[in-house]
Amino acid sequence: MGIGLASGGAALLAAPVTLPAFVLSLAGYAVVAGSVATAVSQAVVADKLPEPEQHVDEH
């Protein structure tokens, strides 16, 4: 969902036609919100990954 929101906002910002200022403002907010949602999602997924076991040699 976050990636879709960010890419949709970016598409509106890069549109080759003149859009009203409020649409461009909303598109900017959508890019930021989508980027934050994607980053949070990745952080949560990375936090749930199992940690690799470390072998300790005792000599």
N, CA, C and O atoms as a printed pandas DataFrame, in Angstrom:
     atom_number atom_name residue_name chain_id  residue_number  x_coord  y_coord  z_coord
0              1         N          MET        A               1    0.827   -1.185    0.000
1              2        CA          MET        A               1    0.000    0.000    0.000
2              3         C          MET        A               1    0.872    1.250    0.000
3              4         O          MET        A               1    0.583    2.222   -0.697
4              5         N          GLY        A               2    1.930    1.213    0.781
5              6        CA          GLY        A               2    2.810    2.377    0.858
6              7         C          GLY        A               2    3.479    2.688   -0.459
7              8         O          GLY        A               2    3.599    3.849   -0.851
8              9         N          ILE        A               3    3.919    1.634   -1.147
9             10        CA          ILE        A               3    4.587    1.847   -2.436
10            11         C          ILE        A               3    3.596    2.413   -3.451
11            12         O          ILE        A               3    3.947    3.282   -4.248
12            13         N          GLY        A               4    2.370    1.923   -3.418
13            14        CA          GLY        A               4    1.347    2.428   -4.341
14            15         C          GLY        A               4    1.034    3.890   -4.098
15            16         O          GLY        A               4    0.871    4.669   -5.036
16            17         N          LEU        A               5    0.952    4.252   -2.827
17            18        CA          LEU        A               5    0.667    5.645   -2.471
18            19         C          LEU        A               5    1.803    6.557   -2.921
19            20         O          LEU        A               5    1.570    7.628   -3.481
20            21         N          ALA        A               6    3.024    6.123   -2.670
21            22        CA          ALA        A               6    4.181    6.936   -3.062
22            23         C          ALA        A               6    4.294    7.050   -4.572
23            24         O          ALA        A               6    4.567    8.132   -5.092
24            25         N          SER        A               7    4.087    5.943   -5.288
25            26        CA          SER        A               7    4.223    6.007   -6.749
26            27         C          SER        A               7    3.081    6.785   -7.385
27            28         O          SER        A               7    3.283    7.473   -8.385
28            29         N          GLY        A               8    1.889    6.685   -6.819
29            30        CA          GLY        A               8    0.768    7.479   -7.332
30            31         C          GLY        A               8    1.007    8.971   -7.156
31            32         O          GLY        A               8    0.738    9.764   -8.058
32            33         N          GLY        A               9    1.513    9.343   -5.990
33            34        CA          GLY        A               9    1.835   10.747   -5.749
34            35         C          GLY        A               9    2.939   11.241   -6.665
35            36         O          GLY        A               9    2.882   12.361   -7.174
36            37         N          ALA        A              10    3.941   10.403   -6.873
37            38        CA          ALA        A              10    5.036   10.790   -7.765
38            39         C          ALA        A              10    4.545   10.940   -9.201
39            40         O          ALA        A              10    4.999   11.826   -9.925
40            41         N          ALA        A              11    3.628   10.084   -9.608
41            42        CA          ALA        A              11    3.082   10.192  -10.968
42            43         C          ALA        A              11    2.329   11.507  -11.148
43            44         O          ALA        A              11    2.422   12.144  -12.197
44            45         N          LEU        A              12    1.584   11.907  -10.119
45            46        CA          LEU        A              12    0.877   13.192  -10.215
46            47         C          LEU        A              12    1.856   14.362  -10.250
47            48         O          LEU        A              12    1.649   15.329  -10.983
48            49         N          LEU        A              13    2.922   14.272   -9.457
49            50        CA          LEU        A              13    3.903   15.357   -9.453
50            51         C          LEU        A              13    4.639   15.460  -10.787
51            52         O          LEU        A              13    5.038   16.551  -11.194
52            53         N          ALA        A              14    4.818   14.332  -11.465
53            54        CA          ALA        A              14    5.554   14.323  -12.730
54            55         C          ALA        A              14    4.639   14.459  -13.944
55            56         O          ALA        A              14    5.106   14.359  -15.078
56            57         N          ALA        A              15    3.358   14.683  -13.725
57            58        CA          ALA        A              15    2.410   14.777  -14.840
58            59         C          ALA        A              15    2.792   15.932  -15.764
59            60         O          ALA        A              15    3.149   17.012  -15.292
60            61         N          PRO        A              16    2.720   15.712  -17.073
61            62        CA          PRO        A              16    3.123   16.757  -18.026
62            63         C          PRO        A              16    2.064   17.845  -18.226
63            64         O          PRO        A              16    2.247   18.745  -19.045
64            65         N          VAL        A              17    0.968   17.764  -17.487
65            66        CA          VAL        A              17   -0.074   18.787  -17.608
66            67         C          VAL        A              17   -0.087   19.642  -16.348
67            68         O          VAL        A              17    0.427   19.239  -15.304
68            69         N          THR        A              18   -0.671   20.805  -16.455
69            70        CA          THR        A              18   -0.780   21.695  -15.311
70            71         C          THR        A              18   -1.926   21.243  -14.423
71            72         O          THR        A              18   -3.068   21.131  -14.870
72            73         N          LEU        A              19   -1.610   20.984  -13.160
73            74        CA          LEU        A              19   -2.616   20.557  -12.193
74            75         C          LEU        A              19   -2.818   21.649  -11.159
75            76         O          LEU        A              19   -1.911   22.443  -10.910
76            77         N          PRO        A              20   -3.997   21.698  -10.554
77            78        CA          PRO        A              20   -4.233   22.697   -9.503
78            79         C          PRO        A              20   -3.252   22.513   -8.341
79            80         O          PRO        A              20   -2.761   21.412   -8.093
80            81         N          ALA        A              21   -2.983   23.596   -7.648
81            82        CA          ALA        A              21   -2.003   23.580   -6.560
82            83         C          ALA        A              21   -2.383   22.600   -5.456
83            84         O          ALA        A              21   -1.510   21.946   -4.887
84            85         N          PHE        A              22   -3.683   22.490   -5.144
85            86        CA          PHE        A              22   -4.069   21.582   -4.060
86            87         C          PHE        A              22   -3.824   20.125   -4.449
87            88         O          PHE        A              22   -3.534   19.300   -3.582
88            89         N          VAL        A              23   -3.936   19.793   -5.741
89            90        CA          VAL        A              23   -3.655   18.426   -6.194
90            91         C          VAL        A              23   -2.163   18.135   -6.049
91            92         O          VAL        A              23   -1.784   17.052   -5.604
92            93         N          LEU        A              24   -1.321   19.088   -6.418
93            94        CA          LEU        A              24    0.117   18.901   -6.267
94            95         C          LEU        A              24    0.515   18.805   -4.801
95            96         O          LEU        A              24    1.416   18.047   -4.440
96            97         N          SER        A              25   -0.165   19.582   -3.958
97            98        CA          SER        A              25    0.104   19.520   -2.523
98            99         C          SER        A              25   -0.276   18.153   -1.963
99           100         O          SER        A              25    0.480   17.566   -1.188
100          101         N          LEU        A              26   -1.440   17.648   -2.350
101          102        CA          LEU        A              26   -1.866   16.320   -1.903
102          103         C          LEU        A              26   -0.935   15.236   -2.430
103          104         O          LEU        A              26   -0.655   14.263   -1.730
104          105         N          ALA        A              27   -0.462   15.398   -3.642
105          106        CA          ALA        A              27    0.466   14.427   -4.213
106          107         C          ALA        A              27    1.770   14.397   -3.421
107          108         O          ALA        A              27    2.337   13.329   -3.192
108          109         N          GLY        A              28    2.235   15.549   -3.012
109          110        CA          GLY        A              28    3.449   15.620   -2.193
110          111         C          GLY        A              28    3.260   14.917   -0.862
111          112         O          GLY        A              28    4.139   14.182   -0.411
112          113         N          TYR        A              29    2.108   15.141   -0.230
113          114        CA          TYR        A              29    1.813   14.465    1.026
114          115         C          TYR        A              29    1.692   12.958    0.813
115          116         O          TYR        A              29    2.105   12.180    1.674
116          117         N          ALA        A              30    1.137   12.539   -0.311
117          118        CA          ALA        A              30    0.998   11.115   -0.598
118          119         C          ALA        A              30    2.367   10.454   -0.762
119          120         O          ALA        A              30    2.571    9.327   -0.310
120          121         N          VAL        A              31    3.300   11.147   -1.403
121          122        CA          VAL        A              31    4.650   10.608   -1.563
122          123         C          VAL        A              31    5.303   10.425   -0.201
123          124         O          VAL        A              31    5.908    9.385    0.063
124          125         N          VAL        A              32    5.186   11.421    0.661
125          126        CA          VAL        A              32    5.791   11.334    1.996
126          127         C          VAL        A              32    5.123   10.230    2.812
127          128         O          VAL        A              32    5.812    9.417    3.428
128          129         N          ALA        A              33    3.799   10.191    2.823
129          130        CA          ALA        A              33    3.080    9.179    3.600
130          131         C          ALA        A              33    3.391    7.772    3.089
131          132         O          ALA        A              33    3.579    6.851    3.883
132          133         N          GLY        A              34    3.443    7.607    1.793
133          134        CA          GLY        A              34    3.773    6.302    1.227
134          135         C          GLY        A              34    5.190    5.874    1.552
135          136         O          GLY        A              34    5.438    4.702    1.834
136          137         N          SER        A              35    6.110    6.806    1.516
137          138        CA          SER        A              35    7.500    6.494    1.847
138          139         C          SER        A              35    7.639    6.088    3.309
139          140         O          SER        A              35    8.355    5.139    3.629
140          141         N          VAL        A              36    6.958    6.805    4.191
141          142        CA          VAL        A              36    7.005    6.479    5.624
142          143         C          VAL        A              36    6.356    5.120    5.881
143          144         O          VAL        A              36    6.893    4.312    6.639
144          145         N          ALA        A              37    5.218    4.864    5.262
145          146        CA          ALA        A              37    4.539    3.580    5.452
146          147         C          ALA        A              37    5.406    2.419    4.968
147          148         O          ALA        A              37    5.445    1.366    5.605
148          149         N          THR        A              38    6.094    2.604    3.854
149          150        CA          THR        A              38    6.969    1.561    3.334
150          151         C          THR        A              38    8.155    1.339    4.265
151          152         O          THR        A              38    8.532    0.195    4.516
152          153         N          ALA        A              39    8.744    2.406    4.776
153          154        CA          ALA        A              39    9.888    2.280    5.685
154          155         C          ALA        A              39    9.484    1.579    6.977
155          156         O          ALA        A              39   10.213    0.717    7.467
156          157         N          VAL        A              40    8.336    1.938    7.528
157          158        CA          VAL        A              40    7.871    1.305    8.761
158          159         C          VAL        A              40    7.590   -0.170    8.516
159          160         O          VAL        A              40    7.925   -1.015    9.345
160          161         N          SER        A              41    6.987   -0.473    7.401
161          162        CA          SER        A              41    6.693   -1.868    7.066
162          163         C          SER        A              41    7.976   -2.682    6.959
163          164         O          SER        A              41    8.042   -3.802    7.464
164          165         N          GLN        A              42    8.980   -2.138    6.315
165          166        CA          GLN        A              42   10.250   -2.847    6.176
166          167         C          GLN        A              42   10.931   -3.025    7.526
167          168         O          GLN        A              42   11.536   -4.067    7.778
168          169         N          ALA        A              43   10.840   -2.028    8.396
169          170        CA          ALA        A              43   11.453   -2.122    9.717
170          171         C          ALA        A              43   10.785   -3.211   10.545
171          172         O          ALA        A              43   11.465   -3.944   11.262
172          173         N          VAL        A              44    9.482   -3.324   10.457
173          174        CA          VAL        A              44    8.756   -4.345   11.214
174          175         C          VAL        A              44    9.104   -5.727   10.692
175          176         O          VAL        A              44    9.298   -6.652   11.481
176          177         N          VAL        A              45    9.188   -5.885    9.381
177          178        CA          VAL        A              45    9.538   -7.186    8.800
178          179         C          VAL        A              45   10.964   -7.561    9.185
179          180         O          VAL        A              45   11.222   -8.714    9.530
180          181         N          ALA        A              46   11.886   -6.618    9.133
181          182        CA          ALA        A              46   13.276   -6.889    9.479
182          183         C          ALA        A              46   13.411   -7.245   10.956
183          184         O          ALA        A              46   14.275   -8.043   11.319
184          185         N          ASP        A              47   12.574   -6.669   11.810
185          186        CA          ASP        A              47   12.633   -6.929   13.237
186          187         C          ASP        A              47   12.170   -8.349   13.562
187          188         O          ASP        A              47   12.603   -8.920   14.564
188          189         N          LYS        A              48   11.308   -8.922   12.743
189          190        CA          LYS        A              48   10.761  -10.250   13.008
190          191         C          LYS        A              48   11.594  -11.380   12.422
191          192         O          LYS        A              48   11.284  -12.549   12.651
192          193         N          LEU        A              49   12.639  -11.063   11.676
193          194        CA          LEU        A              49   13.490  -12.095   11.115
194          195         C          LEU        A              49   14.295  -12.755   12.237
195          196         O          LEU        A              49   14.762  -12.070   13.147
196          197         N          PRO        A              50   14.461  -14.072   12.178
197          198        CA          PRO        A              50   15.250  -14.732   13.226
198          199         C          PRO        A              50   16.718  -14.347   13.111
199          200         O          PRO        A              50   17.254  -14.172   12.016
200          201         N          GLU        A              51   17.343  -14.223   14.257
201          202        CA          GLU        A              51   18.758  -13.873   14.266
202          203         C          GLU        A              51   19.580  -15.125   13.988
203          204         O          GLU        A              51   19.247  -16.206   14.473
204          205         N          PRO        A              52   20.638  -14.988   13.221
205          206        CA          PRO        A              52   21.475  -16.164   12.936
206          207         C          PRO        A              52   22.197  -16.622   14.198
207          208         O          PRO        A              52   22.599  -15.812   15.034
208          209         N          GLU        A              53   22.352  -17.944   14.317
209          210        CA          GLU        A              53   23.044  -18.487   15.474
210          211         C          GLU        A              53   24.536  -18.255   15.332
211          212         O          GLU        A              53   25.098  -18.381   14.244
212          213         N          GLN        A              54   25.168  -17.916   16.442
213          214        CA          GLN        A              54   26.603  -17.698   16.437
214          215         C          GLN        A              54   27.268  -18.841   17.199
215          216         O          GLN        A              54   26.921  -19.124   18.346
216          217         N          HIS        A              55   28.218  -19.486   16.550
217          218        CA          HIS        A              55   28.939  -20.589   17.183
218          219         C          HIS        A              55   30.208  -20.048   17.814
219          220         O          HIS        A              55   30.965  -19.317   17.177
220          221         N          VAL        A              56   30.436  -20.407   19.062
221          222        CA          VAL        A              56   31.602  -19.951   19.788
222          223         C          VAL        A              56   32.524  -21.142   20.009
223          224         O          VAL        A              56   32.118  -22.152   20.583
224          225         N          ASP        A              57   33.759  -21.019   19.553
225          226        CA          ASP        A              57   34.745  -22.079   19.797
226          227         C          ASP        A              57   35.411  -21.828   21.137
227          228         O          ASP        A              57   35.971  -20.760   21.383
228          229         N          GLU        A              58   35.341  -22.827   21.992
229          230        CA          GLU        A              58   35.982  -22.716   23.303
230          231         C          GLU        A              58   37.246  -23.559   23.302
231          232         O          GLU        A              58   37.175  -24.788   23.301
232          233         N          HIS        A              59   38.382  -22.920   23.302
233          234        CA          HIS        A              59   39.669  -23.642   23.297
234          235         C          HIS        A              59   40.416  -23.350   24.537
235          236         O          HIS        A              59   41.521  -23.859   24.726
